[in-house]
């Protein structure tokens, strides 16, 4: 079996583009690790460097604790499955699966036995005599998997192997791949842009953005306690609601989170209140997922927000209502690049470190509760002021709330929602999680 370790691995293309930026990642023996991120984030480049198809510009790659920079791809005990199957069209299914064994000099009798065993395990034992052109997409993908498995490698590398298949077949093969790799006990690194694949298949997920590793953890950890705003926005359907909030501390009572026209109150006995209190007089991002919001009667006591339905989406098993609650949305695009928004009165726009969209100005400086001004030292790149704010606009928050299928409400209908305060997420101006500990 194999372990994999990436130590400060960087890849810079000849034109100066940084594809992978100082990635550190450890993959345990027998682990199913998923590299997740949008197109162009560097995940496939990481996979190709592990395989030896690309050389890193700097850093080290270790397999089983040994550097492999000087080893050719065929010497690394690695099998790779590609997105486009990469089958030989003139060979039969059996010949495609057995081709790596033929190259390795395995005798024909033993080769046929191993090919038959692998084909039976993958459910393609009855098509060994066919050519790839005579197979369905799912069968061709199984052939590509069989060709990798038959070598009995120490490490599987899979580069979006299911992206060319329809959704039903993807779900079927997800289960097959996961079950098979765990049965074989082979270390697997799987690249995908599909969060459903990542959260379903992985032992751990490594999320990348623009060549930088954002977060690593189990599916439960990265979904339930995302390390950055980008990860929070990337995972989940519907996306996490991200709202601009002004923080005001009432010592020994609560921390008020002003969301435009309304407010939520984090009780002082909540352990997170101390961390959020450091941002008194400033603006932060409050994240809340749809499952943290419950429709209630308008006069329900507690942490309740009032809004009007802007529009509805019906999904058969449920409906999603999008509410205008008078707050300002923080938007994160596919690559996490910040997009400015206009503030009233020509206020300066502030950067959120490239991890989120611009906050709409800064709250006036106020004296903190302890009577001392808060001193901040930040990277100038993260505090730069953007010009020309007039061409942008504020976007009202559209709070996604889950409702019963085809509810008896319509756009414009008022709706009150109860907020689970223990399920809120808090992020600072750089897009980093505000918290008192780590998982």
C-alpha positions as CSV (number, residue, x, y, z in Angstrom):
1,X,0.0,0.0,0.0
2,X,1.0,3.6,-0.2
3,X,1.1,6.9,1.7
4,X,1.5,10.2,-0.1
5,X,3.0,13.4,1.2
6,X,3.2,16.8,-0.6
7,X,5.7,19.2,1.0
8,X,5.4,22.9,-0.2
9,X,4.7,21.7,-3.7
10,X,4.5,24.6,-6.2
11,X,3.9,24.5,-10.0
12,X,4.5,27.6,-12.1
13,X,3.9,27.4,-15.8
14,X,6.3,29.0,-18.3
15,X,4.1,32.0,-18.7
16,X,4.4,32.7,-15.0
17,X,0.9,31.4,-14.0
18,X,1.0,29.8,-10.6
19,X,-1.1,26.6,-10.9
20,X,-0.3,25.2,-7.5
21,X,1.0,27.3,-4.6
22,X,2.9,25.7,-1.7
23,X,0.5,22.8,-1.2
24,X,1.1,20.6,1.9
25,X,-1.0,17.4,2.1
26,X,-0.7,14.0,3.6
27,X,-2.7,11.0,2.4
28,X,-2.7,8.0,4.7
29,X,-2.4,4.3,3.7
30,X,-5.7,3.1,2.3
31,X,-7.4,6.5,2.5
32,X,-9.8,7.8,-0.1
33,X,-8.8,11.4,-0.5
34,X,-10.8,13.7,-2.8
35,X,-9.4,16.9,-4.3
36,X,-12.3,19.2,-4.7
37,X,-12.6,22.6,-6.5
38,X,-13.7,24.4,-9.6
39,X,-12.1,24.1,-13.0
40,X,-8.7,25.7,-13.1
41,X,-8.0,25.5,-9.3
42,X,-4.9,23.2,-9.7
43,X,-6.3,19.9,-8.5
44,X,-5.6,17.9,-11.7
45,X,-2.1,19.5,-11.8
46,X,-1.5,18.1,-8.3
47,X,-2.6,14.7,-9.5
48,X,-0.3,14.8,-12.5
49,X,2.7,15.8,-10.4
50,X,2.1,12.8,-8.1
51,X,1.9,10.6,-11.1
52,X,5.1,12.0,-12.5
53,X,3.5,13.4,-15.6
54,X,4.4,17.0,-14.5
55,X,7.4,18.1,-12.5
56,X,6.9,20.5,-9.6
57,X,8.7,23.8,-9.8
58,X,9.6,23.4,-6.1
59,X,8.8,21.3,-3.1
60,X,8.9,17.5,-2.6
61,X,6.6,14.6,-3.3
62,X,7.0,11.5,-1.2
63,X,5.5,8.0,-1.7
64,X,5.8,5.7,1.3
65,X,8.1,8.3,2.9
66,X,10.6,8.3,0.0
67,X,11.1,11.1,-2.5
68,X,10.0,10.2,-6.0
69,X,11.2,13.2,-8.0
70,X,13.7,11.1,-9.9
71,X,11.4,8.2,-10.6
72,X,9.6,7.7,-13.9
73,X,5.9,7.3,-13.8
74,X,6.0,3.6,-14.4
75,X,8.3,3.2,-11.4
76,X,5.9,4.7,-8.9
77,X,3.4,1.8,-8.5
78,X,0.6,4.2,-9.6
79,X,-2.5,3.5,-11.7
80,X,-4.3,6.5,-13.2
81,X,-7.9,6.7,-14.5
82,X,-8.6,9.7,-16.8
83,X,-11.7,11.6,-17.6
84,X,-11.8,10.5,-21.2
85,X,-11.3,6.8,-20.5
86,X,-8.2,6.6,-22.8
87,X,-9.0,3.2,-24.2
88,X,-7.3,1.6,-27.2
89,X,-10.0,1.5,-29.9
90,X,-8.5,-1.3,-31.9
91,X,-8.2,-3.6,-28.8
92,X,-11.0,-5.6,-27.3
93,X,-12.2,-5.0,-23.7
94,X,-10.1,-8.0,-22.5
95,X,-7.0,-6.7,-24.3
96,X,-7.5,-3.2,-22.9
97,X,-7.7,-4.5,-19.4
98,X,-4.8,-6.9,-19.8
99,X,-2.5,-4.4,-21.6
100,X,-0.6,-3.3,-18.5
101,X,0.1,-7.0,-17.6
102,X,1.3,-7.7,-21.1
103,X,3.7,-4.8,-20.8
104,X,4.9,-6.2,-17.5
105,X,5.6,-9.6,-19.1
106,X,2.9,-11.5,-17.2
107,X,2.3,-14.9,-18.8
108,X,-0.8,-15.2,-20.9
109,X,-2.6,-17.8,-18.7
110,X,-2.1,-15.8,-15.5
111,X,-3.0,-12.6,-17.4
112,X,-6.3,-14.0,-18.6
113,X,-7.2,-15.2,-15.1
114,X,-6.6,-11.8,-13.6
115,X,-8.5,-10.0,-16.4
116,X,-11.4,-12.3,-15.9
117,X,-11.5,-11.7,-12.1
118,X,-11.4,-7.9,-12.5
119,X,-14.0,-7.9,-15.3
120,X,-16.4,-10.0,-13.2
121,X,-15.9,-7.7,-10.2
122,X,-16.8,-4.7,-12.4
123,X,-19.8,-6.4,-14.0
124,X,-18.3,-6.4,-17.5
125,X,-17.3,-10.1,-17.8
126,X,-19.7,-10.6,-20.6
127,X,-18.3,-8.0,-22.9
128,X,-14.6,-8.9,-22.9
129,X,-14.7,-9.6,-26.6
130,X,-16.2,-6.3,-27.7
131,X,-14.4,-3.1,-28.8
132,X,-14.7,0.1,-26.9
133,X,-17.0,1.6,-29.6
134,X,-19.5,-1.1,-28.9
135,X,-19.8,-0.2,-25.2
136,X,-21.9,2.4,-23.3
137,X,-20.2,5.2,-21.4
138,X,-20.6,3.4,-18.1
139,X,-19.1,0.2,-19.5
140,X,-16.1,2.1,-21.0
141,X,-15.5,3.7,-17.6
142,X,-15.5,0.3,-16.0
143,X,-13.0,-0.9,-18.6
144,X,-10.7,2.0,-17.7
145,X,-11.1,1.2,-14.0
146,X,-10.3,-2.5,-14.7
147,X,-7.1,-1.6,-16.6
148,X,-6.0,0.3,-13.5
149,X,-7.1,-2.3,-11.0
150,X,-5.5,-5.3,-12.8
151,X,-2.0,-3.9,-12.1
152,X,-2.6,-4.1,-8.3
153,X,-1.0,-0.7,-7.8
154,X,-0.3,0.8,-4.4
155,X,-2.0,4.1,-5.4
156,X,-5.0,5.0,-7.5
157,X,-5.2,8.4,-9.1
158,X,-8.6,9.3,-10.6
159,X,-9.0,12.5,-12.6
160,X,-12.8,13.3,-12.8
161,X,-13.5,9.8,-14.1
162,X,-17.3,10.3,-14.0
163,X,-17.7,13.7,-15.4
164,X,-18.7,12.5,-18.9
165,X,-21.5,10.3,-17.7
166,X,-25.2,11.1,-17.0
167,X,-26.3,11.8,-13.4
168,X,-27.9,8.4,-12.8
169,X,-24.9,6.5,-14.0
170,X,-22.6,8.7,-12.0
171,X,-24.5,7.9,-8.8
172,X,-24.2,4.2,-9.6
173,X,-20.5,4.2,-10.3
174,X,-19.8,6.4,-7.3
175,X,-21.0,3.6,-5.1
176,X,-19.1,1.0,-7.1
177,X,-15.8,2.9,-7.1
178,X,-16.0,3.6,-3.4
179,X,-16.9,0.1,-2.4
180,X,-14.2,-1.4,-4.7
181,X,-11.4,0.8,-3.5
182,X,-12.2,0.1,0.1
183,X,-12.5,-3.6,-0.5
184,X,-9.0,-3.6,-2.2
185,X,-7.6,-1.3,0.5
186,X,-5.8,0.8,-2.1
187,X,-4.9,4.4,-1.3
188,X,-6.9,6.6,-3.7
189,X,-6.7,10.3,-4.7
190,X,-9.8,11.3,-6.6
191,X,-10.2,14.7,-8.4
192,X,-13.7,16.2,-8.9
193,X,-15.5,19.5,-9.1
194,X,-18.7,17.8,-7.9
195,X,-19.3,18.4,-4.2
196,X,-21.9,15.6,-4.1
197,X,-19.2,13.2,-5.2
198,X,-16.7,14.6,-2.7
199,X,-19.0,14.5,0.3
200,X,-20.3,11.0,-0.6
201,X,-17.1,9.2,-1.5
202,X,-14.3,10.7,0.5
203,X,-12.7,9.7,3.8
204,X,-11.3,13.3,3.7
205,X,-11.7,16.2,1.3
206,X,-9.1,18.7,0.3
207,X,-10.6,21.9,-1.1
208,X,-8.6,24.0,-3.5
209,X,-9.0,27.5,-4.9
210,X,-6.6,29.1,-7.4
211,X,-3.8,26.7,-6.6
212,X,-4.1,27.2,-2.8
213,X,-5.3,24.5,-0.4
214,X,-8.2,26.0,1.5
215,X,-9.3,23.3,3.9
216,X,-8.8,19.6,4.6
217,X,-11.0,17.4,6.7
218,X,-13.7,14.8,6.8
219,X,-16.9,15.6,4.8
220,X,-18.6,16.4,8.1
221,X,-15.8,18.7,9.2
222,X,-15.5,20.8,6.0
223,X,-19.3,21.1,5.7
224,X,-20.0,21.8,9.4
225,X,-17.0,23.9,10.2
226,X,-15.6,25.4,7.0
227,X,-12.2,27.0,7.6
228,X,-12.8,29.9,5.1
229,X,-15.6,31.8,3.6
230,X,-14.8,30.3,0.2
231,X,-15.3,26.7,1.5
232,X,-18.5,27.7,3.3
233,X,-19.9,29.1,0.0
234,X,-18.6,26.3,-2.2
235,X,-20.2,23.5,-0.2
236,X,-23.9,23.0,0.2
237,X,-27.1,23.2,-1.9
238,X,-28.6,25.7,-1.6
239,X,-25.5,27.7,-0.9
240,X,-24.9,29.0,2.6
241,X,-26.6,32.4,3.2
242,X,-23.9,34.9,3.7
243,X,-24.9,38.3,5.2
244,X,-23.0,41.4,6.2
245,X,-23.4,42.1,9.9
246,X,-22.2,45.0,12.2
247,X,-21.0,43.8,15.6
248,X,-21.9,45.6,18.8
249,X,-21.0,44.3,22.2
250,X,-23.1,44.6,25.3
251,X,-20.8,43.2,28.0
252,X,-22.0,40.3,30.1
253,X,-25.3,40.4,28.2
254,X,-25.0,39.6,24.4
255,X,-23.3,40.5,21.2
256,X,-25.7,42.2,18.7
257,X,-25.3,41.2,15.1
258,X,-27.1,44.0,13.1
259,X,-28.2,42.6,9.7
260,X,-29.4,45.8,8.1
261,X,-32.9,46.5,9.5
262,X,-33.0,43.5,11.9
263,X,-30.6,42.0,14.4
264,X,-29.7,38.7,16.0
265,X,-28.3,38.4,19.6
266,X,-25.5,36.0,20.4
267,X,-25.8,35.4,24.2
268,X,-22.8,36.1,26.3
269,X,-22.7,32.6,27.7
270,X,-22.2,31.3,24.1
271,X,-18.4,30.4,23.9
272,X,-18.3,32.0,20.4
273,X,-19.4,35.4,21.8
274,X,-16.0,36.2,23.1
275,X,-14.4,35.7,19.7
276,X,-17.0,37.7,17.8
277,X,-16.8,40.5,20.5
278,X,-13.3,41.3,19.2
279,X,-14.9,42.8,16.2
280,X,-17.0,45.4,18.1
281,X,-17.9,48.3,15.8
282,X,-16.8,46.4,12.7
283,X,-18.4,44.4,10.0
284,X,-18.1,40.6,9.7
285,X,-19.8,38.0,7.6
286,X,-22.5,35.8,9.2
287,X,-23.3,32.5,7.5
288,X,-26.4,30.4,8.0
289,X,-27.4,27.3,6.0
290,X,-31.0,26.7,5.0
291,X,-31.2,23.8,7.6
292,X,-30.6,26.4,10.4
293,X,-33.8,28.3,9.4
294,X,-37.3,27.2,10.4
295,X,-40.6,29.0,9.4
296,X,-42.5,30.0,12.5
297,X,-45.5,32.2,13.5
298,X,-44.8,35.9,13.2
299,X,-45.2,36.5,17.0
300,X,-42.8,33.6,18.0
301,X,-40.3,34.7,20.7
302,X,-36.6,34.2,20.3
303,X,-34.2,34.6,17.5
304,X,-36.6,35.4,14.6
305,X,-36.1,37.3,11.4
306,X,-39.0,38.8,9.4
307,X,-39.0,38.9,5.6
308,X,-41.0,38.8,2.4
309,X,-40.7,36.1,-0.2
310,X,-39.0,37.3,-3.3
311,X,-39.4,34.1,-5.3
312,X,-39.9,30.4,-4.9
313,X,-38.2,27.3,-6.3
314,X,-40.0,24.0,-6.4
315,X,-37.9,20.8,-6.3
316,X,-40.6,18.2,-5.9
317,X,-39.6,16.9,-2.4
318,X,-39.3,20.5,-1.1
319,X,-39.6,24.1,-2.0
320,X,-37.0,26.9,-1.5
321,X,-38.3,30.3,-0.5
322,X,-35.9,33.3,-1.0
323,X,-36.6,36.0,1.5
324,X,-35.7,39.7,1.5
325,X,-35.0,40.5,5.2
326,X,-33.5,44.0,4.6
327,X,-29.9,42.7,4.9
328,X,-26.9,42.9,2.5
329,X,-25.6,39.8,0.8
330,X,-21.9,38.8,0.6
331,X,-21.4,37.1,-2.7
332,X,-18.7,34.6,-3.5
333,X,-18.3,33.7,-7.2
334,X,-17.1,30.3,-8.5
335,X,-13.5,31.0,-8.0
336,X,-13.9,33.0,-4.8
337,X,-12.8,36.3,-6.4
338,X,-14.1,39.4,-4.7
339,X,-16.6,41.6,-6.5
340,X,-17.1,45.2,-5.3
341,X,-20.4,46.6,-4.3
342,X,-21.4,50.2,-3.9
343,X,-21.9,52.0,-0.6
344,X,-24.0,55.0,0.1
345,X,-22.3,58.4,0.3
346,X,-19.3,57.3,-1.6
347,X,-17.8,55.2,1.3
348,X,-14.6,53.4,0.6
349,X,-14.9,49.8,-0.5
350,X,-12.8,47.2,1.3
351,X,-11.3,43.9,0.2
352,X,-12.1,40.6,1.8
353,X,-8.7,39.1,0.9
354,X,-9.8,37.7,-2.4
355,X,-11.9,35.1,-0.6
356,X,-15.3,37.0,-0.8
357,X,-17.0,39.8,-2.4
358,X,-16.5,43.4,-1.2
359,X,-18.2,44.5,1.9
360,X,-20.2,47.6,1.4
361,X,-18.1,50.1,3.3
362,X,-16.9,50.1,6.9
363,X,-18.9,50.8,10.0
364,X,-17.8,54.0,11.7
365,X,-15.1,53.4,14.3
366,X,-16.6,53.1,17.8
367,X,-14.9,52.9,21.1
368,X,-14.7,49.2,22.1
369,X,-16.4,48.0,25.2
370,X,-13.1,47.8,27.1
371,X,-12.4,51.4,26.4
372,X,-9.3,50.7,24.3
373,X,-9.0,51.1,20.5
374,X,-8.4,47.9,18.7
375,X,-5.0,47.9,16.9
376,X,-4.9,46.1,13.6
377,X,-2.0,45.1,11.4
378,X,-2.9,43.7,8.1
379,X,-1.3,43.0,4.8
380,X,-1.6,46.1,2.6
381,X,-3.0,43.9,-0.2
382,X,-5.9,43.0,2.0
383,X,-6.7,46.5,3.0
384,X,-6.4,48.3,-0.3
385,X,-9.1,50.7,-1.2
386,X,-10.9,50.2,-4.6
387,X,-11.7,53.1,-6.8
388,X,-14.8,53.8,-8.9
389,X,-17.4,52.4,-6.6
390,X,-20.2,54.1,-8.5
391,X,-20.4,51.4,-11.2
392,X,-21.4,48.7,-8.7
393,X,-24.5,48.2,-6.6
394,X,-25.6,46.8,-3.2
395,X,-27.3,43.4,-3.5
396,X,-30.1,42.6,-1.0
397,X,-29.8,39.3,0.8
398,X,-32.1,36.6,-0.5
399,X,-32.2,34.2,2.4
400,X,-32.8,30.6,1.3
401,X,-35.3,28.8,3.5
402,X,-36.6,25.2,3.1
403,X,-40.4,24.8,2.9
404,X,-42.8,21.9,2.3
405,X,-43.4,20.9,-1.3
406,X,-45.7,23.5,-3.0
407,X,-46.5,25.5,0.1
408,X,-49.6,27.8,0.3
409,X,-47.5,31.0,-0.1
410,X,-46.4,33.1,-3.0
411,X,-44.0,35.9,-3.8
412,X,-44.6,38.9,-1.7
413,X,-46.0,36.8,1.2
414,X,-44.5,37.7,4.6
415,X,-42.6,35.0,6.4
416,X,-41.0,34.7,9.8
417,X,-38.1,32.4,10.3
418,X,-36.5,31.1,13.5
419,X,-32.7,31.0,13.5
420,X,-30.6,28.4,15.2
421,X,-27.9,30.5,16.8
422,X,-25.7,27.5,17.5
423,X,-25.6,26.8,13.7
424,X,-24.3,30.2,12.7
425,X,-20.9,30.6,11.1
426,X,-18.7,33.8,11.4
427,X,-16.0,35.0,9.1
428,X,-13.6,38.0,9.3
429,X,-12.7,40.5,6.5
430,X,-10.1,38.1,5.1
431,X,-12.6,35.3,4.8
432,X,-11.1,33.3,7.7
433,X,-13.3,31.6,10.2
434,X,-13.9,33.5,13.5
435,X,-13.8,30.8,16.2
436,X,-12.4,29.8,19.5
437,X,-10.9,26.6,18.5
438,X,-10.3,24.2,15.6
439,X,-12.7,21.3,15.1
